[in-house]
């Protein structure tokens, strides 16, 4: 059983690293989509910013 703890630690470590890499990749793609949406929304900016308070 003592040999199981390093094995489990390595599994958890790799899972955490993979999760962080996935988060970075998802943030990268979401930033690209946000830039594309901003370019598309620039045409509709006057409508979206014209708030009626």
PyMOL Python script that loads the backbone (N, CA, C, O; Angstrom):
from pymol import cmd

cmd.read_pdbstr("""\
ATOM      1  N   UNK A   1       0.808  -1.230   0.000  1.00  0.00           N
ATOM      2  CA  UNK A   1       0.000   0.000   0.000  1.00  0.00           C
ATOM      3  C   UNK A   1       0.838   1.276   0.000  1.00  0.00           C
ATOM      4  O   UNK A   1       0.367   2.277  -0.540  1.00  0.00           O
ATOM      5  N   UNK A   2       2.022   1.313   0.555  1.00  0.00           N
ATOM      6  CA  UNK A   2       2.787   2.576   0.481  1.00  0.00           C
ATOM      7  C   UNK A   2       3.103   3.001  -0.948  1.00  0.00           C
ATOM      8  O   UNK A   2       3.299   4.187  -1.213  1.00  0.00           O
ATOM      9  N   UNK A   3       3.152   2.046  -1.866  1.00  0.00           N
ATOM     10  CA  UNK A   3       3.454   2.424  -3.246  1.00  0.00           C
ATOM     11  C   UNK A   3       2.256   3.076  -3.932  1.00  0.00           C
ATOM     12  O   UNK A   3       2.410   3.673  -4.998  1.00  0.00           O
ATOM     13  N   UNK A   4       1.091   2.975  -3.354  1.00  0.00           N
ATOM     14  CA  UNK A   4      -0.084   3.547  -4.003  1.00  0.00           C
ATOM     15  C   UNK A   4      -0.159   5.061  -3.850  1.00  0.00           C
ATOM     16  O   UNK A   4      -0.716   5.737  -4.716  1.00  0.00           O
ATOM     17  N   UNK A   5       0.380   5.598  -2.786  1.00  0.00           N
ATOM     18  CA  UNK A   5       0.227   7.037  -2.583  1.00  0.00           C
ATOM     19  C   UNK A   5       0.973   7.877  -3.625  1.00  0.00           C
ATOM     20  O   UNK A   5       0.399   8.856  -4.100  1.00  0.00           O
ATOM     21  N   UNK A   6       2.205   7.560  -4.008  1.00  0.00           N
ATOM     22  CA  UNK A   6       2.825   8.347  -5.084  1.00  0.00           C
ATOM     23  C   UNK A   6       2.078   8.185  -6.403  1.00  0.00           C
ATOM     24  O   UNK A   6       1.979   9.118  -7.200  1.00  0.00           O
ATOM     25  N   UNK A   7       1.553   6.976  -6.615  1.00  0.00           N
ATOM     26  CA  UNK A   7       0.813   6.735  -7.854  1.00  0.00           C
ATOM     27  C   UNK A   7      -0.443   7.611  -7.901  1.00  0.00           C
ATOM     28  O   UNK A   7      -0.723   8.252  -8.914  1.00  0.00           O
ATOM     29  N   UNK A   8      -1.188   7.631  -6.807  1.00  0.00           N
ATOM     30  CA  UNK A   8      -2.379   8.472  -6.766  1.00  0.00           C
ATOM     31  C   UNK A   8      -2.010   9.951  -6.834  1.00  0.00           C
ATOM     32  O   UNK A   8      -2.716  10.741  -7.461  1.00  0.00           O
ATOM     33  N   UNK A   9      -0.917  10.323  -6.197  1.00  0.00           N
ATOM     34  CA  UNK A   9      -0.501  11.726  -6.249  1.00  0.00           C
ATOM     35  C   UNK A   9      -0.182  12.130  -7.684  1.00  0.00           C
ATOM     36  O   UNK A   9      -0.538  13.228  -8.111  1.00  0.00           O
ATOM     37  N   UNK A  10       0.481  11.258  -8.426  1.00  0.00           N
ATOM     38  CA  UNK A  10       0.813  11.587  -9.819  1.00  0.00           C
ATOM     39  C   UNK A  10      -0.455  11.679 -10.660  1.00  0.00           C
ATOM     40  O   UNK A  10      -0.555  12.524 -11.549  1.00  0.00           O
ATOM     41  N   UNK A  11      -1.419  10.812 -10.378  1.00  0.00           N
ATOM     42  CA  UNK A  11      -2.674  10.873 -11.137  1.00  0.00           C
ATOM     43  C   UNK A  11      -3.384  12.191 -10.848  1.00  0.00           C
ATOM     44  O   UNK A  11      -3.837  12.864 -11.774  1.00  0.00           O
ATOM     45  N   UNK A  12      -3.486  12.564  -9.582  1.00  0.00           N
ATOM     46  CA  UNK A  12      -4.161  13.816  -9.257  1.00  0.00           C
ATOM     47  C   UNK A  12      -3.400  15.007  -9.823  1.00  0.00           C
ATOM     48  O   UNK A  12      -4.004  15.973 -10.290  1.00  0.00           O
ATOM     49  N   UNK A  13      -2.098  14.936  -9.780  1.00  0.00           N
ATOM     50  CA  UNK A  13      -1.306  16.044 -10.317  1.00  0.00           C
ATOM     51  C   UNK A  13      -1.529  16.191 -11.824  1.00  0.00           C
ATOM     52  O   UNK A  13      -1.700  17.303 -12.322  1.00  0.00           O
ATOM     53  N   UNK A  14      -1.526  15.085 -12.536  1.00  0.00           N
ATOM     54  CA  UNK A  14      -1.746  15.166 -13.985  1.00  0.00           C
ATOM     55  C   UNK A  14      -3.168  15.630 -14.297  1.00  0.00           C
ATOM     56  O   UNK A  14      -3.378  16.368 -15.260  1.00  0.00           O
ATOM     57  N   UNK A  15      -4.135  15.211 -13.504  1.00  0.00           N
ATOM     58  CA  UNK A  15      -5.501  15.674 -13.733  1.00  0.00           C
ATOM     59  C   UNK A  15      -5.616  17.176 -13.514  1.00  0.00           C
ATOM     60  O   UNK A  15      -6.284  17.870 -14.280  1.00  0.00           O
ATOM     61  N   UNK A  16      -4.969  17.677 -12.474  1.00  0.00           N
ATOM     62  CA  UNK A  16      -5.017  19.114 -12.206  1.00  0.00           C
ATOM     63  C   UNK A  16      -4.330  19.882 -13.328  1.00  0.00           C
ATOM     64  O   UNK A  16      -4.822  20.920 -13.769  1.00  0.00           O
ATOM     65  N   UNK A  17      -3.200  19.373 -13.784  1.00  0.00           N
ATOM     66  CA  UNK A  17      -2.487  20.063 -14.867  1.00  0.00           C
ATOM     67  C   UNK A  17      -3.319  20.042 -16.145  1.00  0.00           C
ATOM     68  O   UNK A  17      -3.391  21.046 -16.853  1.00  0.00           O
ATOM     69  N   UNK A  18      -3.946  18.911 -16.443  1.00  0.00           N
ATOM     70  CA  UNK A  18      -4.793  18.844 -17.630  1.00  0.00           C
ATOM     71  C   UNK A  18      -5.977  19.793 -17.502  1.00  0.00           C
ATOM     72  O   UNK A  18      -6.367  20.436 -18.476  1.00  0.00           O
ATOM     73  N   UNK A  19      -6.548  19.883 -16.312  1.00  0.00           N
ATOM     74  CA  UNK A  19      -7.662  20.800 -16.105  1.00  0.00           C
ATOM     75  C   UNK A  19      -7.230  22.245 -16.329  1.00  0.00           C
ATOM     76  O   UNK A  19      -7.948  23.019 -16.962  1.00  0.00           O
ATOM     77  N   UNK A  20      -6.060  22.607 -15.812  1.00  0.00           N
ATOM     78  CA  UNK A  20      -5.574  23.974 -16.011  1.00  0.00           C
ATOM     79  C   UNK A  20      -5.302  24.249 -17.487  1.00  0.00           C
ATOM     80  O   UNK A  20      -5.601  25.333 -17.988  1.00  0.00           O
ATOM     81  N   UNK A  21      -4.742  23.275 -18.169  1.00  0.00           N
ATOM     82  CA  UNK A  21      -4.479  23.461 -19.606  1.00  0.00           C
ATOM     83  C   UNK A  21      -5.794  23.619 -20.362  1.00  0.00           C
ATOM     84  O   UNK A  21      -5.894  24.449 -21.266  1.00  0.00           O
ATOM     85  N   UNK A  22      -6.793  22.836 -20.000  1.00  0.00           N
ATOM     86  CA  UNK A  22      -8.093  22.972 -20.650  1.00  0.00           C
ATOM     87  C   UNK A  22      -8.710  24.336 -20.371  1.00  0.00           C
ATOM     88  O   UNK A  22      -9.310  24.939 -21.260  1.00  0.00           O
ATOM     89  N   UNK A  23      -8.568  24.823 -19.148  1.00  0.00           N
ATOM     90  CA  UNK A  23      -9.101  26.144 -18.834  1.00  0.00           C
ATOM     91  C   UNK A  23      -8.407  27.218 -19.657  1.00  0.00           C
ATOM     92  O   UNK A  23      -9.057  28.137 -20.157  1.00  0.00           O
ATOM     93  N   UNK A  24      -7.099  27.109 -19.798  1.00  0.00           N
ATOM     94  CA  UNK A  24      -6.369  28.109 -20.590  1.00  0.00           C
ATOM     95  C   UNK A  24      -6.804  28.043 -22.052  1.00  0.00           C
ATOM     96  O   UNK A  24      -6.983  29.077 -22.695  1.00  0.00           O
ATOM     97  N   UNK A  25      -6.974  26.841 -22.573  1.00  0.00           N
ATOM     98  CA  UNK A  25      -7.392  26.704 -23.976  1.00  0.00           C
ATOM     99  C   UNK A  25      -8.807  27.255 -24.161  1.00  0.00           C
ATOM    100  O   UNK A  25      -9.077  27.944 -25.145  1.00  0.00           O
ATOM    101  N   UNK A  26      -9.703  26.961 -23.232  1.00  0.00           N
ATOM    102  CA  UNK A  26     -11.068  27.469 -23.357  1.00  0.00           C
ATOM    103  C   UNK A  26     -11.103  28.983 -23.248  1.00  0.00           C
ATOM    104  O   UNK A  26     -11.857  29.640 -23.965  1.00  0.00           O
ATOM    105  N   UNK A  27     -10.289  29.544 -22.354  1.00  0.00           N
ATOM    106  CA  UNK A  27     -10.235  31.002 -22.253  1.00  0.00           C
ATOM    107  C   UNK A  27      -9.675  31.613 -23.535  1.00  0.00           C
ATOM    108  O   UNK A  27     -10.128  32.672 -23.969  1.00  0.00           O
ATOM    109  N   UNK A  28      -8.704  30.958 -24.133  1.00  0.00           N
ATOM    110  CA  UNK A  28      -8.127  31.463 -25.381  1.00  0.00           C
ATOM    111  C   UNK A  28      -9.186  31.492 -26.480  1.00  0.00           C
ATOM    112  O   UNK A  28      -9.321  32.488 -27.190  1.00  0.00           O
ATOM    113  N   UNK A  29      -9.942  30.391 -26.621  1.00  0.00           N
ATOM    114  CA  UNK A  29     -10.957  30.352 -27.668  1.00  0.00           C
ATOM    115  C   UNK A  29     -12.104  31.309 -27.350  1.00  0.00           C
ATOM    116  O   UNK A  29     -12.662  31.913 -28.266  1.00  0.00           O
ATOM    117  N   UNK A  30     -12.464  31.460 -26.105  1.00  0.00           N
ATOM    118  CA  UNK A  30     -13.537  32.392 -25.763  1.00  0.00           C
ATOM    119  C   UNK A  30     -13.103  33.829 -26.024  1.00  0.00           C
ATOM    120  O   UNK A  30     -13.920  34.659 -26.423  1.00  0.00           O
ATOM    121  N   UNK A  31     -11.825  34.132 -25.803  1.00  0.00           N
ATOM    122  CA  UNK A  31     -11.332  35.470 -26.120  1.00  0.00           C
ATOM    123  C   UNK A  31     -11.378  35.712 -27.621  1.00  0.00           C
ATOM    124  O   UNK A  31     -11.711  36.814 -28.058  1.00  0.00           O
ATOM    125  N   UNK A  32     -11.055  34.715 -28.406  1.00  0.00           N
ATOM    126  CA  UNK A  32     -11.134  34.871 -29.866  1.00  0.00           C
ATOM    127  C   UNK A  32     -12.586  35.111 -30.277  1.00  0.00           C
ATOM    128  O   UNK A  32     -12.858  35.974 -31.111  1.00  0.00           O
ATOM    129  N   UNK A  33     -13.508  34.362 -29.703  1.00  0.00           N
ATOM    130  CA  UNK A  33     -14.917  34.545 -30.044  1.00  0.00           C
ATOM    131  C   UNK A  33     -15.407  35.911 -29.581  1.00  0.00           C
ATOM    132  O   UNK A  33     -16.216  36.535 -30.268  1.00  0.00           O
ATOM    133  N   UNK A  34     -14.937  36.387 -28.438  1.00  0.00           N
ATOM    134  CA  UNK A  34     -15.357  37.700 -27.964  1.00  0.00           C
ATOM    135  C   UNK A  34     -14.833  38.796 -28.877  1.00  0.00           C
ATOM    136  O   UNK A  34     -15.529  39.781 -29.121  1.00  0.00           O
ATOM    137  N   UNK A  35     -13.624  38.642 -29.382  1.00  0.00           N
ATOM    138  CA  UNK A  35     -13.087  39.644 -30.305  1.00  0.00           C
ATOM    139  C   UNK A  35     -13.923  39.653 -31.581  1.00  0.00           C
ATOM    140  O   UNK A  35     -14.231  40.723 -32.106  1.00  0.00           O
ATOM    141  N   UNK A  36     -14.291  38.485 -32.085  1.00  0.00           N
ATOM    142  CA  UNK A  36     -15.116  38.430 -33.286  1.00  0.00           C
ATOM    143  C   UNK A  36     -16.495  39.024 -33.016  1.00  0.00           C
ATOM    144  O   UNK A  36     -17.042  39.726 -33.867  1.00  0.00           O
ATOM    145  N   UNK A  37     -17.056  38.753 -31.855  1.00  0.00           N
ATOM    146  CA  UNK A  37     -18.365  39.318 -31.524  1.00  0.00           C
ATOM    147  C   UNK A  37     -18.280  40.832 -31.373  1.00  0.00           C
ATOM    148  O   UNK A  37     -19.189  41.548 -31.793  1.00  0.00           O
ATOM    149  N   UNK A  38     -17.198  41.325 -30.777  1.00  0.00           N
ATOM    150  CA  UNK A  38     -17.046  42.773 -30.646  1.00  0.00           C
ATOM    151  C   UNK A  38     -16.966  43.423 -32.019  1.00  0.00           C
ATOM    152  O   UNK A  38     -17.542  44.490 -32.233  1.00  0.00           O
ATOM    153  N   UNK A  39     -16.260  42.793 -32.949  1.00  0.00           N
ATOM    154  CA  UNK A  39     -16.178  43.347 -34.297  1.00  0.00           C
ATOM    155  C   UNK A  39     -17.554  43.336 -34.961  1.00  0.00           C
ATOM    156  O   UNK A  39     -17.875  44.245 -35.725  1.00  0.00           O
ATOM    157  N   UNK A  40     -18.359  42.330 -34.683  1.00  0.00           N
ATOM    158  CA  UNK A  40     -19.697  42.285 -35.258  1.00  0.00           C
ATOM    159  C   UNK A  40     -20.632  43.264 -34.546  1.00  0.00           C
ATOM    160  O   UNK A  40     -21.542  43.808 -35.171  1.00  0.00           O
ATOM    161  N   UNK A  41     -20.423  43.492 -33.261  1.00  0.00           N
ATOM    162  CA  UNK A  41     -21.308  44.375 -32.503  1.00  0.00           C
ATOM    163  C   UNK A  41     -20.952  45.842 -32.674  1.00  0.00           C
ATOM    164  O   UNK A  41     -21.723  46.709 -32.262  1.00  0.00           O
ATOM    165  N   UNK A  42     -19.819  46.138 -33.262  1.00  0.00           N
ATOM    166  CA  UNK A  42     -19.469  47.546 -33.452  1.00  0.00           C
ATOM    167  C   UNK A  42     -20.489  48.232 -34.351  1.00  0.00           C
ATOM    168  O   UNK A  42     -20.735  49.429 -34.205  1.00  0.00           O
ATOM    169  N   UNK A  43     -21.081  47.493 -35.273  1.00  0.00           N
ATOM    170  CA  UNK A  43     -22.088  48.082 -36.143  1.00  0.00           C
ATOM    171  C   UNK A  43     -23.355  48.399 -35.358  1.00  0.00           C
ATOM    172  O   UNK A  43     -24.040  49.374 -35.665  1.00  0.00           O
ATOM    173  N   UNK A  44     -23.674  47.599 -34.358  1.00  0.00           N
ATOM    174  CA  UNK A  44     -24.893  47.792 -33.573  1.00  0.00           C
ATOM    175  C   UNK A  44     -24.630  48.528 -32.264  1.00  0.00           C
ATOM    176  O   UNK A  44     -25.475  48.516 -31.370  1.00  0.00           O
ATOM    177  N   UNK A  45     -23.480  49.161 -32.142  1.00  0.00           N
ATOM    178  CA  UNK A  45     -23.169  49.821 -30.870  1.00  0.00           C
ATOM    179  C   UNK A  45     -24.158  50.938 -30.524  1.00  0.00           C
ATOM    180  O   UNK A  45     -24.600  50.996 -29.377  1.00  0.00           O
ATOM    181  N   UNK A  46     -24.524  51.812 -31.438  1.00  0.00           N
ATOM    182  CA  UNK A  46     -25.454  52.886 -31.045  1.00  0.00           C
ATOM    183  C   UNK A  46     -26.769  52.340 -30.496  1.00  0.00           C
ATOM    184  O   UNK A  46     -27.340  52.922 -29.573  1.00  0.00           O
ATOM    185  N   UNK A  47     -27.253  51.235 -31.049  1.00  0.00           N
ATOM    186  CA  UNK A  47     -28.509  50.675 -30.545  1.00  0.00           C
ATOM    187  C   UNK A  47     -28.322  50.101 -29.143  1.00  0.00           C
ATOM    188  O   UNK A  47     -29.179  50.275 -28.277  1.00  0.00           O
ATOM    189  N   UNK A  48     -27.198  49.415 -28.923  1.00  0.00           N
ATOM    190  CA  UNK A  48     -27.008  48.754 -27.634  1.00  0.00           C
ATOM    191  C   UNK A  48     -26.663  49.756 -26.536  1.00  0.00           C
ATOM    192  O   UNK A  48     -26.990  49.525 -25.372  1.00  0.00           O
ATOM    193  N   UNK A  49     -26.008  50.866 -26.886  1.00  0.00           N
ATOM    194  CA  UNK A  49     -25.595  51.813 -25.850  1.00  0.00           C
ATOM    195  C   UNK A  49     -26.642  52.893 -25.619  1.00  0.00           C
ATOM    196  O   UNK A  49     -26.497  53.692 -24.695  1.00  0.00           O
ATOM    197  N   UNK A  50     -27.679  52.938 -26.422  1.00  0.00           N
ATOM    198  CA  UNK A  50     -28.699  53.974 -26.269  1.00  0.00           C
ATOM    199  C   UNK A  50     -29.728  53.498 -25.248  1.00  0.00           C
ATOM    200  O   UNK A  50     -30.820  53.054 -25.602  1.00  0.00           O
ATOM    201  N   UNK A  51     -29.348  53.603 -23.955  1.00  0.00           N
ATOM    202  CA  UNK A  51     -30.233  53.130 -22.899  1.00  0.00           C
ATOM    203  C   UNK A  51     -31.270  54.204 -22.572  1.00  0.00           C
ATOM    204  O   UNK A  51     -30.976  55.399 -22.588  1.00  0.00           O
ATOM    205  N   UNK A  52     -32.469  53.759 -22.281  1.00  0.00           N
ATOM    206  CA  UNK A  52     -33.526  54.696 -21.871  1.00  0.00           C
ATOM    207  C   UNK A  52     -33.708  54.570 -20.370  1.00  0.00           C
ATOM    208  O   UNK A  52     -34.334  53.624 -19.895  1.00  0.00           O
ATOM    209  N   UNK A  53     -33.170  55.508 -19.632  1.00  0.00           N
ATOM    210  CA  UNK A  53     -33.273  55.462 -18.178  1.00  0.00           C
ATOM    211  C   UNK A  53     -34.515  56.217 -17.735  1.00  0.00           C
ATOM    212  O   UNK A  53     -34.793  56.302 -16.538  1.00  0.00           O
TER     213      UNK A  53
END
""", "prot")
cmd.dss("prot")
cmd.show_as("cartoon", "prot")
cmd.util.cbc("prot")
cmd.orient("prot")
